[in-house]
C-alpha cells in the first residue's frame, strides 16, 4: 500500500522516465474526491478509450459523460506517445472489481497474470480508491494499431509509478484483469506489458533501449575474368615484353 504521489511528484517521476507530458487545465485539483477516498494505492490500471482523435479523447476523459462525470483517468496516453494529465485524486476509471485480484496485486505474488475476475462494477470492490488510471487512445476493436511511440509511453508511465513506489511490474494490471465487465486494453497483452515494464525497471529512469542496427550487406565478391579478358591481359603482357627486347 502507498500514499498517492502528489501532482508535483508524479510530474517529476514521469519526466525523469522520459515521458512527454501536457498539463491540461486545472488537472492538479480536478478530481472526484468529494465522492469517496483516494488511497492507499495498490497499483495502476491500463485502459483504452474507445475513441478516435487526441483532442476529442482528452476532452472526454477530462469532462466525462452525463452519467459518468470526469475525470475518467489521471492521464490520457495519445497515439504519438504524449501523456495528457487531466486529473489528480479520485477519478472514475476503475469502478468495481474483484477483491481477490486486489489481494494478489497487493501481495504481488501471482504468476504471469492475476486470477480471472469474477466480480465487476455492480458487486465489486471500489477500484477508484485503490488504483492510478491511464486511458490510452485506441478504438478498442483489436484492429486499431498501437504505434511504437504510444506503447513505449505506456511502459514508461507504468515504470515511473512502480519506481516511485518501489513496486514491481505486478502492480500494473489491465481493466479486464480487474473487472469481469471489461475487455480493455485490446491489441496487446498485459503479460507482455508487464514484462516490458519489468525490463525497464532493471535500468535507470533515463534508460532508452538501443535500437538494433540494420543488417549490413557484404560487398559482392569480384567476378572472375572472362576468357576474353584473360586473353586481352595476356596480349598486353606479351606486348610489354616485346617492347623491352
C-alpha positions as CSV (number, residue, x, y, z in Angstrom):
1,X,0.0,0.0,0.0
2,X,1.2,3.5,-0.7
3,X,0.2,7.1,-0.2
4,X,-0.7,8.7,-3.5
5,X,2.1,10.7,-5.1
6,X,1.5,14.5,-5.2
7,X,0.8,16.1,-8.5
8,X,4.3,17.6,-8.5
9,X,5.9,14.3,-7.6
10,X,4.2,12.3,-10.4
11,X,5.0,15.0,-12.9
12,X,8.7,14.8,-11.9
13,X,8.6,11.0,-12.0
14,X,7.1,10.9,-15.5
15,X,9.6,13.4,-16.9
16,X,12.5,11.5,-15.3
17,X,11.3,8.4,-17.1
18,X,11.4,10.3,-20.4
19,X,7.6,10.8,-20.8
20,X,6.4,13.8,-22.8
21,X,3.7,15.4,-20.7
22,X,1.0,18.0,-21.4
23,X,-0.7,19.5,-18.4
24,X,-4.4,20.0,-19.2
25,X,-6.1,22.9,-17.3
26,X,-6.5,22.5,-13.6
27,X,-5.6,18.8,-13.6
28,X,-3.8,19.1,-10.2
29,X,-7.1,19.8,-8.4
30,X,-9.6,18.2,-10.9
31,X,-10.9,15.0,-9.2
32,X,-13.8,13.2,-7.6
33,X,-12.5,13.4,-4.0
34,X,-15.9,14.6,-2.8
35,X,-17.4,11.2,-3.7
36,X,-15.0,9.0,-1.8
37,X,-11.5,8.2,-0.7
38,X,-8.3,8.0,-2.8
39,X,-5.7,5.8,-1.3
40,X,-4.0,3.9,0.0
41,X,-3.0,3.0,-3.5
42,X,-2.0,-0.5,-4.6
43,X,-1.3,-0.3,-8.3
44,X,-2.1,1.2,-11.7
45,X,-4.7,0.2,-14.3
46,X,-4.3,0.5,-18.1
47,X,-7.5,1.2,-20.2
48,X,-8.3,2.0,-23.8
49,X,-10.6,5.0,-24.6
50,X,-12.8,3.6,-27.5
51,X,-12.4,7.0,-29.1
52,X,-10.6,8.5,-32.1
53,X,-8.6,11.7,-32.2
54,X,-6.4,13.1,-29.5
55,X,-8.3,16.3,-28.8
56,X,-11.7,14.6,-28.5
57,X,-10.2,11.8,-26.4
58,X,-8.7,14.3,-24.0
59,X,-11.9,16.2,-23.7
60,X,-14.0,13.1,-23.0
61,X,-11.6,11.7,-20.3
62,X,-11.4,15.1,-18.7
63,X,-15.1,16.0,-18.7
64,X,-16.7,12.6,-18.8
65,X,-20.4,12.0,-19.7
66,X,-23.7,13.0,-18.3
67,X,-24.0,9.7,-16.4
68,X,-20.3,9.4,-15.6
69,X,-18.6,12.7,-14.7
70,X,-15.0,13.3,-15.3
71,X,-12.2,13.0,-14.8
72,X,-12.2,9.4,-16.1
73,X,-8.5,8.8,-15.5
74,X,-5.3,10.6,-14.4
75,X,-3.7,10.8,-17.8
76,X,-4.6,10.0,-21.4
77,X,-1.7,8.5,-23.5
78,X,-2.1,9.6,-27.1
79,X,-1.1,7.8,-30.3
80,X,2.1,10.0,-30.5
81,X,3.2,9.0,-27.0
82,X,2.3,12.3,-25.3
83,X,0.6,11.9,-21.9
84,X,-2.1,14.4,-21.2
85,X,-2.6,14.8,-17.5
86,X,-6.3,15.6,-16.9
87,X,-6.9,14.9,-13.2
88,X,-5.3,14.1,-9.9
89,X,-7.1,12.4,-7.0
90,X,-10.0,10.1,-7.1
91,X,-11.2,9.6,-10.7
92,X,-14.0,7.5,-12.3
93,X,-11.8,5.0,-14.1
94,X,-11.7,1.6,-12.4
95,X,-15.2,1.1,-10.9
96,X,-15.9,-2.1,-9.1
97,X,-13.5,-5.1,-9.3
98,X,-12.6,-8.4,-7.8
99,X,-11.2,-8.2,-4.2
100,X,-9.3,-11.5,-4.9
101,X,-7.5,-9.7,-7.7
102,X,-6.7,-6.8,-5.4
103,X,-5.3,-9.1,-2.8
104,X,-2.9,-10.7,-5.4
105,X,-1.9,-7.3,-6.7
106,X,-1.1,-6.1,-3.1
107,X,1.0,-9.2,-2.5
108,X,2.5,-9.1,-6.0
109,X,2.5,-12.9,-5.7
110,X,0.7,-14.1,-8.8
111,X,2.2,-15.9,-11.8
112,X,2.1,-14.2,-15.2
113,X,-1.4,-12.8,-14.6
114,X,-3.7,-12.3,-11.6
115,X,-6.7,-14.6,-11.1
116,X,-9.6,-14.1,-13.6
117,X,-12.0,-11.6,-12.0
118,X,-15.5,-12.9,-11.1
119,X,-16.9,-9.5,-9.8
120,X,-17.5,-6.3,-11.7
121,X,-18.8,-2.8,-11.4
122,X,-22.1,-3.7,-9.6
123,X,-20.7,-6.0,-7.0
124,X,-17.0,-5.4,-6.7
125,X,-14.5,-3.5,-4.6
126,X,-14.1,0.2,-5.2
127,X,-11.1,0.4,-7.5
128,X,-11.2,4.2,-7.9
129,X,-9.8,4.4,-4.4
130,X,-7.0,1.9,-4.9
131,X,-5.5,2.5,-8.4
132,X,-4.0,5.1,-10.7
133,X,-5.8,5.0,-14.0
134,X,-4.4,5.6,-17.5
135,X,-6.6,5.8,-20.6
136,X,-4.9,5.1,-23.9
137,X,-6.2,6.5,-27.2
138,X,-7.5,3.5,-29.2
139,X,-10.8,2.3,-30.7
140,X,-10.5,-0.9,-28.7
141,X,-11.6,-3.1,-31.6
142,X,-8.5,-5.2,-31.7
143,X,-7.6,-3.7,-35.1
144,X,-6.7,-0.1,-34.3
145,X,-2.9,-0.1,-34.1
146,X,-0.7,0.8,-31.1
147,X,2.1,2.9,-32.5
148,X,5.6,2.3,-31.1
149,X,5.7,5.8,-29.5
150,X,2.4,5.2,-27.7
151,X,3.3,1.7,-26.4
152,X,6.7,3.0,-25.2
153,X,4.9,5.8,-23.3
154,X,2.6,3.3,-21.7
155,X,5.6,1.3,-20.5
156,X,7.4,4.4,-19.3
157,X,4.3,5.7,-17.3
158,X,3.8,2.4,-15.5
159,X,7.5,2.1,-14.8
160,X,7.6,5.6,-13.4
161,X,4.9,4.8,-10.9
162,X,6.4,1.4,-9.9
163,X,9.8,3.1,-9.5
164,X,8.4,5.8,-7.3
165,X,6.5,3.4,-5.0
166,X,9.1,0.6,-5.2
167,X,6.5,-1.7,-6.7
168,X,7.2,-4.5,-9.2
169,X,5.6,-4.7,-12.6
170,X,2.9,-7.0,-11.0
171,X,1.3,-3.8,-9.6
172,X,0.3,-3.0,-13.1
173,X,-2.9,-4.6,-14.4
174,X,-5.4,-4.1,-17.3
175,X,-9.0,-3.1,-16.7
176,X,-10.0,-6.6,-18.0
177,X,-7.9,-8.1,-15.2
178,X,-9.7,-6.0,-12.6
179,X,-13.3,-6.3,-13.6
180,X,-15.4,-9.1,-15.0
181,X,-17.3,-6.5,-17.0
182,X,-14.4,-5.1,-19.0
183,X,-12.2,-6.1,-22.0
184,X,-9.7,-3.3,-22.1
185,X,-7.0,-2.9,-23.2
186,X,-7.2,-4.8,-26.5
187,X,-4.4,-5.1,-29.0
188,X,-1.6,-6.1,-26.7
189,X,-1.4,-8.4,-23.7
190,X,-0.8,-7.3,-20.1
191,X,1.7,-10.2,-19.8
192,X,3.8,-8.6,-22.5
193,X,3.4,-5.1,-21.0
194,X,4.4,-6.3,-17.5
195,X,7.5,-8.0,-19.0
196,X,8.5,-4.7,-20.7
197,X,7.9,-2.7,-17.5
198,X,10.0,-5.2,-15.5
199,X,12.8,-4.9,-18.1
200,X,12.7,-1.1,-17.8
201,X,12.8,-1.3,-14.0
202,X,16.2,-3.0,-14.3
203,X,17.7,0.2,-15.7
204,X,17.9,3.8,-14.6
205,X,14.8,6.0,-15.3
206,X,16.7,7.7,-18.1
207,X,17.3,4.5,-20.0
208,X,16.2,4.1,-23.6
209,X,16.6,0.8,-25.4
210,X,19.3,0.8,-28.1
211,X,17.6,0.2,-31.4
212,X,19.1,-2.8,-33.3
213,X,21.5,-1.8,-36.0
214,X,20.3,-2.6,-39.6
215,X,22.0,-5.6,-41.1
216,X,24.9,-4.8,-43.4
217,X,25.0,-6.3,-46.8
218,X,28.5,-7.7,-47.6
219,X,30.2,-6.4,-50.7
220,X,29.7,-8.9,-53.6
221,X,32.8,-11.0,-54.4
222,X,34.6,-9.9,-57.6
223,X,33.6,-11.9,-60.6
224,X,36.4,-13.9,-62.2
225,X,37.7,-12.5,-65.5
226,X,36.2,-13.9,-68.7
227,X,38.2,-15.8,-71.2
228,X,38.3,-12.7,-73.5
229,X,39.6,-10.6,-70.6
230,X,42.3,-13.1,-69.8
231,X,43.4,-13.2,-73.4
232,X,43.5,-9.4,-73.6
233,X,45.6,-9.2,-70.4
234,X,48.0,-11.8,-71.8
235,X,48.3,-9.9,-75.1
236,X,49.2,-6.8,-73.1
237,X,51.9,-8.7,-71.2
238,X,53.4,-10.1,-74.4
239,X,53.4,-6.6,-76.0
240,X,55.2,-5.2,-73.0
241,X,57.8,-7.9,-73.1
242,X,58.4,-7.4,-76.8
243,X,59.0,-3.7,-76.2
244,X,61.7,-4.5,-73.6
245,X,63.6,-6.7,-76.0
